[in-house]
C-alpha cells in the first residue's frame, strides 16, 4: 500500500559522484591530487551524514570510479554504475530507477555529493518537509542551484540539475522546501569561498584532516567578486556581500591595498580573500585587476 503524502516516510538517498580525476576543477588554486582527495572526502562525508539520518533506510551512490565504489561500500552504502554515462540527470534517473525496481514504493531523495558540512539532523528536517509533497527540492546557499531533490512513491524524479537548477526544478512543478535552518545541507562546495564557508560551519571527519595540514590546507588565497554593503569614508572600512549571501568585513589596510579613494553601497568589487580566516586582504572595483 502506498504511503499517504504527509506521512512519515522512509527514504532511499541517491548520491551521484563523478570520476575523481574530473571532480572539483573550480578549486583551481590546488594541484589535481588535492582536488581529487577533497572530492572523495566531500562525498564520503555526505554519504556518512545520509546514512546516519533516522529517516534514511539506504544510500545508493551512482559512480564509475572504483575508488569511490570501494570507499562508500566500506561505509555501508550501495553503488550502481553511471548509466548511460550521458550526464548528471541521466545518472540520477538511472539511480532512481534501480532503487524503485528493488523497492517500488520507495521515496527517493537525490543529494549533491559535495556537502562536507551536512548534518544528519538537517537532512532529516528536509525529508520530513519533503514527505508533505509529491516532489520537492532544497536550494543551495547561492539561491540558484539545488542540493536536494525528492520524489515520493509513484512520482517521477524528473531531475533538472545544471545551471540555474532551482528555477528549472520549480518550473517542473517541484515544490521548494523551507525546512528551517539547514546551512550544511545548502552549502555545496565548488569554489574556495564555498570551502571556507563549509569549514566555518564545521566539516566532516573525512574532509577535516585534509584541511589541517599544508598538503591540502584551507589557507589558500582566492579572488572573487562581491557587492559593497557599507563603507565608512573616515575609517576606510566596510562590509561586502558575497554572491552566496556571506557577509564579510574589510579593514583600512585591505581598502588601501586596492588603490581606491571611495566605495559606495551597491558597487561591485573584486576581493582577494584569505580562505582560512575569511579575511579580505585587498579589494578594488570589479572592472579593475587587484595589484
C-alpha positions as a Markdown table, in Angstrom:
| # | Residue | x | y | z |
|---|---|---|---|---|
| 1 | Unk | 0.0 | 0.0 | 0.0 |
| 2 | Unk | 1.3 | 3.5 | -0.9 |
| 3 | Unk | 2.2 | 5.9 | 1.9 |
| 4 | Unk | 0.0 | 8.9 | 2.1 |
| 5 | Unk | 1.6 | 12.2 | 1.2 |
| 6 | Unk | 2.5 | 13.9 | 4.5 |
| 7 | Unk | 3.0 | 10.7 | 6.5 |
| 8 | Unk | 6.4 | 9.9 | 7.9 |
| 9 | Unk | 8.4 | 8.4 | 5.0 |
| 10 | Unk | 11.4 | 6.1 | 4.7 |
| 11 | Unk | 13.8 | 7.4 | 2.1 |
| 12 | Unk | 16.5 | 5.9 | -0.1 |
| 13 | Unk | 19.1 | 8.6 | -0.9 |
| 14 | Unk | 20.8 | 8.6 | -4.3 |
| 15 | Unk | 24.1 | 10.4 | -4.5 |
| 16 | Unk | 26.0 | 11.0 | -7.8 |
| 17 | Unk | 29.8 | 11.0 | -7.7 |
| 18 | Unk | 31.7 | 11.7 | -10.9 |
| 19 | Unk | 35.1 | 10.2 | -11.6 |
| 20 | Unk | 37.5 | 11.8 | -9.2 |
| 21 | Unk | 40.0 | 12.8 | -11.8 |
| 22 | Unk | 37.3 | 15.1 | -13.3 |
| 23 | Unk | 36.0 | 16.5 | -10.0 |
| 24 | Unk | 36.3 | 19.9 | -8.4 |
| 25 | Unk | 38.0 | 21.7 | -11.2 |
| 26 | Unk | 36.9 | 25.1 | -9.9 |
| 27 | Unk | 39.2 | 24.6 | -6.9 |
| 28 | Unk | 41.8 | 25.6 | -9.4 |
| 29 | Unk | 44.4 | 27.0 | -7.0 |
| 30 | Unk | 45.0 | 23.5 | -5.8 |
| 31 | Unk | 47.0 | 20.7 | -7.5 |
| 32 | Unk | 45.0 | 17.9 | -9.1 |
| 33 | Unk | 45.8 | 15.3 | -6.4 |
| 34 | Unk | 44.4 | 17.6 | -3.7 |
| 35 | Unk | 41.2 | 18.3 | -5.7 |
| 36 | Unk | 40.8 | 14.5 | -6.1 |
| 37 | Unk | 41.3 | 13.8 | -2.4 |
| 38 | Unk | 38.9 | 16.6 | -1.4 |
| 39 | Unk | 36.2 | 15.4 | -3.9 |
| 40 | Unk | 36.4 | 11.9 | -2.4 |
| 41 | Unk | 36.3 | 13.3 | 1.2 |
| 42 | Unk | 33.3 | 15.5 | 0.4 |
| 43 | Unk | 31.4 | 12.5 | -1.0 |
| 44 | Unk | 32.3 | 10.3 | 2.0 |
| 45 | Unk | 31.1 | 13.0 | 4.5 |
| 46 | Unk | 27.9 | 13.4 | 2.5 |
| 47 | Unk | 27.3 | 9.6 | 2.4 |
| 48 | Unk | 28.1 | 9.3 | 6.1 |
| 49 | Unk | 25.6 | 12.0 | 7.1 |
| 50 | Unk | 22.9 | 10.4 | 5.0 |
| 51 | Unk | 23.4 | 7.0 | 6.5 |
| 52 | Unk | 23.2 | 8.5 | 9.9 |
| 53 | Unk | 19.9 | 10.2 | 9.2 |
| 54 | Unk | 17.0 | 8.5 | 11.0 |
| 55 | Unk | 14.7 | 8.9 | 8.0 |
| 56 | Unk | 17.1 | 7.2 | 5.6 |
| 57 | Unk | 16.9 | 3.4 | 5.0 |
| 58 | Unk | 19.6 | 3.2 | 2.4 |
| 59 | Unk | 22.1 | 5.2 | 0.3 |
| 60 | Unk | 22.9 | 4.4 | -3.3 |
| 61 | Unk | 25.9 | 6.1 | -5.0 |
| 62 | Unk | 25.9 | 6.4 | -8.7 |
| 63 | Unk | 29.5 | 6.3 | -9.9 |
| 64 | Unk | 32.0 | 4.8 | -12.3 |
| 65 | Unk | 35.0 | 5.5 | -10.1 |
| 66 | Unk | 36.5 | 2.3 | -8.5 |
| 67 | Unk | 38.0 | 4.2 | -5.5 |
| 68 | Unk | 34.6 | 5.8 | -4.7 |
| 69 | Unk | 32.9 | 2.4 | -5.0 |
| 70 | Unk | 35.2 | 0.8 | -2.5 |
| 71 | Unk | 35.1 | 3.7 | -0.1 |
| 72 | Unk | 31.3 | 4.1 | 0.0 |
| 73 | Unk | 30.8 | 0.3 | 0.3 |
| 74 | Unk | 33.1 | 0.3 | 3.4 |
| 75 | Unk | 30.7 | 2.9 | 4.9 |
| 76 | Unk | 27.6 | 0.7 | 4.3 |
| 77 | Unk | 26.3 | 2.3 | 1.1 |
| 78 | Unk | 25.4 | 0.6 | -2.2 |
| 79 | Unk | 26.6 | 1.7 | -5.6 |
| 80 | Unk | 25.5 | 1.4 | -9.1 |
| 81 | Unk | 27.3 | 2.2 | -12.4 |
| 82 | Unk | 26.8 | 5.6 | -14.1 |
| 83 | Unk | 24.5 | 4.6 | -16.9 |
| 84 | Unk | 24.0 | 5.5 | -19.6 |
| 85 | Unk | 27.1 | 7.7 | -18.9 |
| 86 | Unk | 25.5 | 10.7 | -20.5 |
| 87 | Unk | 25.4 | 13.4 | -17.9 |
| 88 | Unk | 24.2 | 14.0 | -14.3 |
| 89 | Unk | 20.5 | 14.0 | -14.8 |
| 90 | Unk | 20.7 | 10.7 | -16.8 |
| 91 | Unk | 22.8 | 9.2 | -14.0 |
| 92 | Unk | 20.2 | 10.3 | -11.4 |
| 93 | Unk | 17.3 | 8.9 | -13.4 |
| 94 | Unk | 19.2 | 5.6 | -13.6 |
| 95 | Unk | 19.9 | 5.6 | -9.9 |
| 96 | Unk | 16.2 | 6.3 | -9.0 |
| 97 | Unk | 15.1 | 3.5 | -11.4 |
| 98 | Unk | 17.4 | 1.0 | -9.8 |
| 99 | Unk | 16.0 | 1.9 | -6.4 |
| 100 | Unk | 12.4 | 1.6 | -7.5 |
| 101 | Unk | 13.0 | -1.7 | -9.3 |
| 102 | Unk | 14.0 | -3.2 | -5.9 |
| 103 | Unk | 11.6 | -1.1 | -3.8 |
| 104 | Unk | 8.6 | 0.2 | -5.9 |
| 105 | Unk | 7.2 | 2.1 | -3.0 |
| 106 | Unk | 10.4 | 3.9 | -2.1 |
| 107 | Unk | 10.6 | 7.6 | -1.5 |
| 108 | Unk | 13.7 | 8.8 | -3.4 |
| 109 | Unk | 15.9 | 11.7 | -2.4 |
| 110 | Unk | 18.8 | 12.9 | -4.6 |
| 111 | Unk | 21.6 | 14.6 | -2.7 |
| 112 | Unk | 24.5 | 16.5 | -4.0 |
| 113 | Unk | 27.9 | 14.8 | -3.3 |
| 114 | Unk | 29.8 | 17.9 | -2.1 |
| 115 | Unk | 28.2 | 18.7 | 1.2 |
| 116 | Unk | 31.0 | 18.1 | 3.7 |
| 117 | Unk | 29.2 | 20.2 | 6.4 |
| 118 | Unk | 25.9 | 18.3 | 6.2 |
| 119 | Unk | 24.4 | 17.2 | 9.5 |
| 120 | Unk | 22.1 | 14.1 | 9.7 |
| 121 | Unk | 19.5 | 16.2 | 11.5 |
| 122 | Unk | 19.5 | 18.8 | 8.8 |
| 123 | Unk | 18.7 | 16.2 | 6.2 |
| 124 | Unk | 16.0 | 14.8 | 8.5 |
| 125 | Unk | 14.3 | 18.2 | 8.7 |
| 126 | Unk | 14.3 | 18.4 | 4.9 |
| 127 | Unk | 13.0 | 14.9 | 4.4 |
| 128 | Unk | 10.1 | 15.5 | 6.9 |
| 129 | Unk | 9.2 | 18.5 | 4.9 |
| 130 | Unk | 9.5 | 16.6 | 1.6 |
| 131 | Unk | 7.1 | 13.9 | 2.9 |
| 132 | Unk | 4.3 | 16.5 | 2.5 |
| 133 | Unk | 4.7 | 17.0 | -1.3 |
| 134 | Unk | 5.0 | 14.7 | -4.3 |
| 135 | Unk | 8.2 | 16.3 | -5.4 |
| 136 | Unk | 10.3 | 18.8 | -3.5 |
| 137 | Unk | 13.7 | 20.5 | -3.6 |
| 138 | Unk | 16.1 | 22.5 | -1.4 |
| 139 | Unk | 18.0 | 25.4 | -3.0 |
| 140 | Unk | 21.7 | 25.8 | -2.4 |
| 141 | Unk | 23.3 | 28.6 | -0.4 |
| 142 | Unk | 23.7 | 30.8 | -3.5 |
| 143 | Unk | 20.0 | 30.5 | -4.2 |
| 144 | Unk | 20.4 | 29.4 | -7.9 |
| 145 | Unk | 21.2 | 25.7 | -7.6 |
| 146 | Unk | 19.8 | 22.6 | -5.9 |
| 147 | Unk | 21.3 | 20.4 | -3.3 |
| 148 | Unk | 18.3 | 18.0 | -2.6 |
| 149 | Unk | 15.6 | 16.8 | -4.9 |
| 150 | Unk | 12.9 | 14.4 | -3.6 |
| 151 | Unk | 10.2 | 12.3 | -5.1 |
| 152 | Unk | 7.5 | 10.3 | -3.2 |
| 153 | Unk | 6.2 | 6.9 | -4.3 |
| 154 | Unk | 4.6 | 6.9 | -7.7 |
| 155 | Unk | 6.2 | 10.3 | -8.7 |
| 156 | Unk | 8.9 | 10.6 | -11.3 |
| 157 | Unk | 12.1 | 12.2 | -10.1 |
| 158 | Unk | 12.4 | 14.4 | -13.2 |
| 159 | Unk | 15.9 | 15.7 | -12.3 |
| 160 | Unk | 16.9 | 19.0 | -13.8 |
| 161 | Unk | 20.3 | 19.7 | -12.3 |
| 162 | Unk | 22.6 | 22.1 | -14.1 |
| 163 | Unk | 22.8 | 25.8 | -14.5 |
| 164 | Unk | 20.0 | 27.6 | -12.5 |
| 165 | Unk | 18.5 | 24.3 | -11.4 |
| 166 | Unk | 16.5 | 25.9 | -8.7 |
| 167 | Unk | 14.4 | 27.7 | -11.3 |
| 168 | Unk | 14.3 | 24.6 | -13.5 |
| 169 | Unk | 13.0 | 22.4 | -10.7 |
| 170 | Unk | 10.4 | 25.0 | -9.7 |
| 171 | Unk | 9.3 | 25.3 | -13.3 |
| 172 | Unk | 8.9 | 21.5 | -13.5 |
| 173 | Unk | 6.4 | 21.5 | -10.6 |
| 174 | Unk | 8.6 | 20.6 | -7.7 |
| 175 | Unk | 7.9 | 22.4 | -4.5 |
| 176 | Unk | 10.7 | 24.4 | -2.9 |
| 177 | Unk | 11.1 | 23.2 | 0.7 |
| 178 | Unk | 11.9 | 25.5 | 3.6 |
| 179 | Unk | 12.7 | 23.1 | 6.4 |
| 180 | Unk | 14.3 | 25.7 | 8.7 |
| 181 | Unk | 18.0 | 26.4 | 9.3 |
| 182 | Unk | 19.9 | 23.8 | 7.3 |
| 183 | Unk | 23.2 | 25.6 | 6.4 |
| 184 | Unk | 25.1 | 22.4 | 5.9 |
| 185 | Unk | 22.5 | 21.0 | 3.5 |
| 186 | Unk | 22.6 | 24.2 | 1.4 |
| 187 | Unk | 26.4 | 24.5 | 1.5 |
| 188 | Unk | 27.7 | 22.7 | -1.6 |
| 189 | Unk | 31.4 | 23.3 | -2.3 |
| 190 | Unk | 32.6 | 24.3 | -5.8 |
| 191 | Unk | 35.0 | 27.2 | -5.0 |
| 192 | Unk | 37.5 | 28.3 | -2.4 |
| 193 | Unk | 34.9 | 30.7 | -0.9 |
| 194 | Unk | 32.4 | 27.8 | -0.6 |
| 195 | Unk | 35.1 | 25.7 | 1.1 |
| 196 | Unk | 35.9 | 28.5 | 3.6 |
| 197 | Unk | 32.2 | 28.7 | 4.4 |
| 198 | Unk | 31.9 | 24.9 | 4.9 |
| 199 | Unk | 34.9 | 24.9 | 7.2 |
| 200 | Unk | 33.2 | 27.7 | 9.2 |
| 201 | Unk | 30.1 | 25.6 | 9.5 |
| 202 | Unk | 32.2 | 22.5 | 10.5 |
| 203 | Unk | 33.2 | 19.8 | 8.1 |
| 204 | Unk | 33.0 | 16.0 | 8.4 |
| 205 | Unk | 35.7 | 13.6 | 9.6 |
| 206 | Unk | 36.8 | 12.7 | 6.1 |
| 207 | Unk | 37.3 | 16.3 | 4.9 |
| 208 | Unk | 38.7 | 17.8 | 8.1 |
| 209 | Unk | 42.1 | 16.0 | 8.1 |
| 210 | Unk | 42.8 | 17.1 | 4.5 |
| 211 | Unk | 42.4 | 20.8 | 5.6 |
| 212 | Unk | 44.5 | 20.6 | 8.7 |
| 213 | Unk | 48.0 | 20.3 | 7.1 |
| 214 | Unk | 50.0 | 22.0 | 4.5 |
| 215 | Unk | 49.3 | 19.4 | 1.7 |
| 216 | Unk | 45.7 | 20.4 | 1.4 |
| 217 | Unk | 45.3 | 23.5 | 3.5 |
| 218 | Unk | 42.4 | 25.8 | 3.6 |
| 219 | Unk | 44.9 | 28.6 | 3.9 |
| 220 | Unk | 44.7 | 29.2 | 0.2 |
| 221 | Unk | 44.1 | 32.7 | -1.3 |
| 222 | Unk | 41.4 | 33.2 | -3.8 |
| 223 | Unk | 39.8 | 36.1 | -5.7 |
| 224 | Unk | 36.1 | 36.5 | -6.2 |
| 225 | Unk | 33.5 | 39.3 | -6.6 |
| 226 | Unk | 31.1 | 40.8 | -4.1 |
| 227 | Unk | 28.8 | 43.7 | -3.6 |
| 228 | Unk | 29.5 | 46.6 | -1.2 |
| 229 | Unk | 27.0 | 46.8 | 1.6 |
| 230 | Unk | 28.5 | 49.7 | 3.5 |
| 231 | Unk | 31.6 | 51.9 | 3.6 |
| 232 | Unk | 32.9 | 54.3 | 6.3 |
| 233 | Unk | 34.7 | 57.1 | 4.5 |
| 234 | Unk | 36.6 | 58.2 | 7.5 |
| 235 | Unk | 37.7 | 54.9 | 8.8 |
| 236 | Unk | 38.1 | 53.4 | 5.3 |
| 237 | Unk | 36.4 | 50.2 | 6.5 |
| 238 | Unk | 33.2 | 48.5 | 5.5 |
| 239 | Unk | 31.4 | 45.3 | 4.6 |
| 240 | Unk | 30.7 | 43.3 | 1.4 |
| 241 | Unk | 28.2 | 40.6 | 0.5 |
| 242 | Unk | 29.4 | 37.6 | -1.4 |
| 243 | Unk | 27.1 | 36.3 | -4.1 |
| 244 | Unk | 26.0 | 33.4 | -1.8 |
| 245 | Unk | 24.9 | 35.9 | 0.9 |
| 246 | Unk | 28.0 | 35.7 | 3.1 |
| 247 | Unk | 28.8 | 39.0 | 4.8 |
| 248 | Unk | 32.5 | 39.9 | 5.2 |
| 249 | Unk | 34.2 | 42.9 | 6.7 |
| 250 | Unk | 37.3 | 44.7 | 5.3 |
| 251 | Unk | 39.7 | 46.9 | 7.2 |
| 252 | Unk | 41.6 | 50.0 | 6.2 |
| 253 | Unk | 44.6 | 48.0 | 5.1 |
| 254 | Unk | 42.5 | 46.0 | 2.7 |
| 255 | Unk | 40.9 | 49.1 | 1.3 |
| 256 | Unk | 44.2 | 50.9 | 0.9 |
| 257 | Unk | 45.7 | 47.9 | -0.9 |
| 258 | Unk | 43.3 | 48.2 | -3.8 |
| 259 | Unk | 44.2 | 51.9 | -4.5 |
| 260 | Unk | 40.7 | 53.2 | -4.2 |
| 261 | Unk | 39.5 | 56.5 | -2.8 |
| 262 | Unk | 35.8 | 55.7 | -2.2 |
| 263 | Unk | 33.3 | 52.9 | -2.3 |
| 264 | Unk | 29.5 | 53.2 | -2.4 |
| 265 | Unk | 26.9 | 50.7 | -1.3 |
| 266 | Unk | 25.8 | 48.6 | -4.3 |
| 267 | Unk | 29.1 | 48.8 | -6.2 |
| 268 | Unk | 30.6 | 45.5 | -7.4 |
| 269 | Unk | 34.1 | 44.8 | -6.2 |
| 270 | Unk | 36.8 | 42.3 | -6.7 |
| 271 | Unk | 38.3 | 40.9 | -3.5 |
| 272 | Unk | 41.3 | 38.9 | -2.5 |
| 273 | Unk | 40.4 | 36.5 | 0.3 |
| 274 | Unk | 42.4 | 34.6 | 2.8 |
| 275 | Unk | 40.2 | 31.5 | 2.8 |
| 276 | Unk | 41.2 | 30.1 | 6.1 |
| 277 | Unk | 40.4 | 33.3 | 8.1 |
| 278 | Unk | 37.7 | 34.6 | 5.9 |
| 279 | Unk | 39.7 | 37.8 | 5.8 |
| 280 | Unk | 39.7 | 40.3 | 2.9 |
| 281 | Unk | 43.3 | 41.2 | 2.1 |
| 282 | Unk | 42.5 | 43.7 | -0.8 |
| 283 | Unk | 39.6 | 44.9 | -2.8 |
| 284 | Unk | 39.0 | 47.1 | -5.9 |
| 285 | Unk | 36.3 | 47.7 | -8.4 |
| 286 | Unk | 35.2 | 44.6 | -10.3 |
| 287 | Unk | 36.4 | 46.1 | -13.6 |
| 288 | Unk | 40.0 | 46.5 | -12.3 |
| 289 | Unk | 42.7 | 44.0 | -11.5 |
| 290 | Unk | 43.9 | 43.6 | -8.0 |
| 291 | Unk | 47.6 | 44.6 | -7.5 |
